[in-house]
Amino acid sequence: MSFAHDHFTMSYHQARDYSIDYRDFEKVGRLPEGVPLIAVAGVWGDYQNIRCLFVDAGGNGYMRNIRKRRDGYLIQELGVDAKELKVGENVLAPASAVENVIGKA
């Protein structure tokens, strides 16, 4: 998958110029576990949050809103700072240990 932009984080106006509208992405509290995703863009909100956009192989879009904390803009399920993601990077939120145990019961 190729994108017209080469930098992950961008302003709302830059995203609009690339025809990226975060409102077209499903807003999620956590990225889906075990689903390979591709990083699309991180659209700045008010410089306190980044709207991180991802797509899966089926073309479904996910928007994960990340607020700044002491440890930066950490996407907890990925264990990565949102500002360190690259356009087109493949990411995967691993299944939680609790669900693995329940699934084996």
LUMFI-21211 format. One record per residue: chain; residue number from 1; x, y, z of N, C-alpha, C, O in turn. Coordinates in steps of 0.05 Angstrom, whole numbers, always signed. Example, Ala and Ser with C-alpha at 12.3 -4.5 7.8 and 13.67 -1.06 7.14 Angstrom:
BEGIN
REC:cadena:num:nX:nY:nZ:caX:caY:caZ:cX:cY:cZ:oX:oY:oZ
REC:A:1:+264:-114:+156:+246:-90:+156:+264:-66:+156:+285:-66:+169;
REC:A:2:+257:-45:+142:+273:-21:+143:+258:+1:+157:+268:+23:+161;
This chain:
BEGIN
REC:cadena:num:nX:nY:nZ:caX:caY:caZ:cX:cY:cZ:oX:oY:oZ
REC:A:1:+17:-23:+0:+0:+0:+0:+18:+25:+0:+37:+27:+16;
REC:A:2:+12:+43:-18:+28:+68:-19:+11:+92:-11:-13:+91:-14;
REC:A:3:+24:+112:-1:+11:+136:+8:+23:+160:-5:+47:+159:-13;
REC:A:4:+8:+181:-8:+18:+206:-21:+36:+222:-2:+49:+241:-11;
REC:A:5:+36:+215:+23:+52:+230:+43:+74:+212:+54:+72:+187:+53;
REC:A:6:+95:+224:+65:+118:+208:+75:+123:+212:+104:+140:+200:+116;
REC:A:7:+108:+230:+117:+111:+234:+146:+85:+227:+161:+63:+232:+152;
REC:A:8:+89:+213:+184:+66:+203:+198:+50:+225:+212:+26:+227:+207;
REC:A:9:+63:+241:+229:+48:+262:+243:+45:+286:+225:+63:+294:+211;
REC:A:10:+21:+298:+226:+15:+321:+210:-8:+337:+222:-23:+327:+239;
REC:A:11:-11:+361:+214:-33:+378:+223:-59:+370:+210:-59:+355:+190;
REC:A:12:-81:+379:+220:-107:+374:+208:-107:+385:+179:-118:+371:+162;
REC:A:13:-96:+408:+175:-96:+420:+148:-79:+404:+128:-86:+400:+105;
REC:A:14:-56:+393:+138:-40:+376:+120:-55:+351:+113:-55:+342:+90;
REC:A:15:-68:+339:+134:-84:+315:+129:-106:+321:+108:-111:+305:+90;
REC:A:16:-119:+343:+111:-140:+351:+92:-128:+353:+64:-141:+345:+44;
REC:A:17:-104:+365:+61:-91:+368:+35:-86:+341:+22:-85:+338:-2;
REC:A:18:-81:+320:+39:-76:+293:+29:-102:+277:+27:-101:+253:+22;
REC:A:19:-125:+290:+31:-151:+277:+31:-154:+255:+52:-167:+235:+48;
REC:A:20:-141:+260:+75:-144:+242:+98:-163:+254:+118:-158:+276:+128;
REC:A:21:-185:+241:+123:-205:+251:+142:-208:+230:+164:-219:+209:+160;
REC:A:22:-198:+237:+188:-199:+218:+210:-228:+210:+217:-232:+189:+230;
REC:A:23:-248:+226:+209:-276:+219:+215:-285:+195:+199:-306:+184:+205;
REC:A:24:-270:+188:+178:-277:+165:+162:-267:+139:+175:-274:+117:+165;
REC:A:25:-252:+141:+197:-241:+117:+210:-258:+111:+235:-267:+129:+248;
REC:A:26:-261:+85:+241:-276:+77:+265:-260:+85:+290:-237:+78:+292;
REC:A:27:-272:+100:+308:-259:+108:+333:-259:+84:+352:-280:+73:+358;
REC:A:28:-235:+77:+361:-232:+54:+379:-216:+62:+404:-199:+79:+403;
REC:A:29:-223:+49:+426:-208:+53:+451:-182:+37:+452:-164:+44:+467;
REC:A:30:-181:+15:+437:-158:-1:+435:-157:-12:+406:-178:-17:+394;
REC:A:31:-134:-16:+396:-131:-27:+369:-139:-57:+370:-134:-70:+391;
REC:A:32:-151:-68:+349:-159:-96:+350:-135:-114:+353:-114:-111:+341;
REC:A:33:-138:-134:+371:-116:-152:+378:-113:-173:+356:-133:-185:+347;
REC:A:34:-88:-179:+349:-82:-200:+330:-89:-194:+301:-88:-212:+284;
REC:A:35:-95:-169:+295:-102:-160:+268:-78:-144:+257:-72:-122:+268;
REC:A:36:-65:-153:+236:-43:-136:+225:-55:-110:+214:-74:-109:+200;
REC:A:37:-42:-88:+222:-50:-61:+213:-27:-47:+200:-4:-53:+204;
REC:A:38:-35:-27:+184:-15:-10:+171:-20:+19:+181:-42:+29:+181;
REC:A:39:+2:+32:+190:+0:+59:+200:-4:+78:+177:+11:+77:+157;
REC:A:40:-24:+95:+178:-30:+114:+157:-21:+142:+164:-5:+154:+149;
REC:A:41:-30:+153:+187:-23:+180:+194:-29:+185:+223:-46:+171:+235;
REC:A:42:-16:+205:+235:-23:+214:+261:-30:+244:+259:-12:+261:+255;
REC:A:43:-55:+250:+261:-65:+277:+257:-66:+291:+284:-80:+282:+303;
REC:A:44:-51:+313:+287:-50:+328:+312:-78:+339:+318:-92:+349:+300;
REC:A:45:-85:+338:+343:-109:+351:+353:-102:+379:+362:-97:+397:+346;
REC:A:46:-100:+382:+388:-92:+408:+400:-64:+407:+412:-58:+422:+431;
REC:A:47:-47:+391:+400:-19:+387:+410:-19:+374:+438:+2:+374:+451;
REC:A:48:-41:+364:+446:-43:+348:+470:-51:+319:+463:-49:+301:+479;
REC:A:49:-60:+316:+438:-68:+289:+429:-62:+285:+399:-61:+305:+384;
REC:A:50:-59:+260:+392:-54:+252:+364:-76:+232:+356:-80:+212:+371;
REC:A:51:-89:+236:+334:-108:+217:+324:-93:+198:+305:-87:+206:+282;
REC:A:52:-87:+174:+315:-71:+155:+300:-89:+138:+283:-108:+126:+292;
REC:A:53:-83:+138:+257:-100:+124:+237:-86:+99:+227:-63:+100:+219;
REC:A:54:-101:+77:+226:-91:+52:+216:-112:+39:+198:-135:+45:+200;
REC:A:55:-103:+22:+180:-121:+6:+163:-112:-23:+164:-89:-29:+168;
REC:A:56:-132:-41:+161:-125:-69:+160:-126:-79:+131:-132:-63:+113;
REC:A:57:-120:-104:+126:-119:-115:+99:-146:-113:+84:-146:-112:+60;
REC:A:58:-168:-112:+99:-194:-110:+87:-203:-82:+81:-225:-77:+71;
REC:A:59:-185:-62:+87:-192:-34:+82:-207:-21:+105:-215:+2:+102;
REC:A:60:-211:-35:+127:-224:-22:+150:-205:-3:+164:-182:-10:+169;
REC:A:61:-215:+21:+170:-198:+41:+183:-204:+43:+213:-227:+41:+221;
REC:A:62:-183:+48:+228:-186:+51:+257:-172:+76:+266:-150:+82:+257;
REC:A:63:-185:+92:+283:-174:+116:+294:-170:+113:+324:-190:+109:+339;
REC:A:64:-145:+115:+333:-139:+112:+362:-129:+139:+371:-108:+148:+363;
REC:A:65:-144:+152:+389:-137:+178:+399:-118:+174:+423:-124:+161:+443;
REC:A:66:-94:+186:+421:-73:+183:+441:-68:+210:+454:-61:+230:+440;
REC:A:67:-70:+212:+480:-64:+237:+495:-36:+236:+506:-26:+214:+512;
REC:A:68:-24:+259:+508:+3:+260:+519:+3:+253:+548:-14:+263:+564;
REC:A:69:+23:+237:+556:+27:+230:+584:+56:+234:+591:+72:+244:+574;
REC:A:70:+63:+227:+615:+92:+230:+623:+110:+215:+604:+132:+224:+599;
REC:A:71:+102:+191:+595:+119:+175:+578:+115:+181:+548:+123:+165:+532;
REC:A:72:+103:+204:+542:+100:+212:+514:+72:+205:+504:+53:+205:+519;
REC:A:73:+70:+199:+479:+45:+192:+466:+44:+161:+462:+43:+152:+439;
REC:A:74:+44:+147:+483:+47:+118:+483:+21:+104:+474:+0:+109:+486;
REC:A:75:+22:+88:+453:+0:+70:+446:+5:+45:+461:+22:+28:+454;
REC:A:76:-9:+42:+483:-3:+20:+502:-3:-7:+490:+14:-23:+496;
REC:A:77:-23:-14:+474:-25:-41:+463:-3:-47:+443:+3:-71:+438;
REC:A:78:+10:-27:+432:+33:-31:+414:+59:-27:+428:+80:-37:+418;
REC:A:79:+59:-13:+451:+84:-8:+465:+102:+11:+450:+127:+9:+452;
REC:A:80:+91:+30:+435:+106:+48:+419:+95:+77:+422:+71:+80:+424;
REC:A:81:+113:+96:+421:+104:+124:+421:+93:+131:+393:+106:+125:+373;
REC:A:82:+70:+143:+392:+57:+149:+367:+75:+167:+349:+73:+165:+324;
REC:A:83:+91:+184:+360:+108:+201:+345:+131:+186:+331:+144:+197:+313;
REC:A:84:+136:+161:+339:+157:+144:+327:+147:+126:+305:+163:+113:+292;
REC:A:85:+121:+126:+300:+110:+109:+278:+118:+121:+251:+121:+145:+248;
REC:A:86:+120:+104:+231:+127:+111:+204:+103:+105:+186:+88:+86:+191;
REC:A:87:+100:+121:+165:+78:+117:+146:+83:+89:+133:+105:+83:+124;
REC:A:88:+62:+73:+132:+63:+47:+120:+75:+25:+138:+77:+2:+130;
REC:A:89:+82:+32:+163:+93:+13:+181:+72:-8:+189:+49:-2:+194;
REC:A:90:+80:-33:+189:+62:-55:+197:+64:-58:+228:+85:-59:+239;
REC:A:91:+40:-58:+240:+39:-61:+269:+19:-83:+276:+1:-90:+260;
REC:A:92:+22:-94:+300:+4:-116:+309:+1:-113:+339:+20:-115:+354;
REC:A:93:-24:-110:+348:-30:-111:+377:-33:-140:+385:-52:-153:+377;
REC:A:94:-14:-150:+401:-16:-178:+409:-40:-184:+426:-50:-166:+440;
REC:A:95:-50:-209:+425:-72:-217:+442:-63:-215:+471:-41:-223:+477;
REC:A:96:-81:-206:+488:-73:-203:+517:-70:-231:+530:-82:-250:+521;
REC:A:97:-54:-232:+550:-49:-257:+565:-74:-267:+577:-79:-291:+579;
REC:A:98:-91:-249:+587:-117:-257:+600:-134:-272:+579:-145:-293:+586;
REC:A:99:-136:-261:+555:-153:-275:+535:-140:-301:+526:-155:-320:+520;
REC:A:100:-114:-303:+525:-101:-328:+518:-108:-350:+539:-113:-373:+532;
REC:A:101:-108:-343:+564:-114:-362:+585:-143:-370:+584:-150:-394:+586;
REC:A:102:-161:-351:+580:-190:-357:+578:-195:-375:+553:-210:-394:+555;
REC:A:103:-182:-368:+531:-186:-383:+507:-177:-412:+509:-187:-430:+495;
REC:A:104:-158:-418:+527:-148:-445:+531:-165:-462:+550:-163:-486:+551;
REC:A:105:-183:-448:+565:-199:-462:+585:-221:-479:+572:-236:-492:+586;
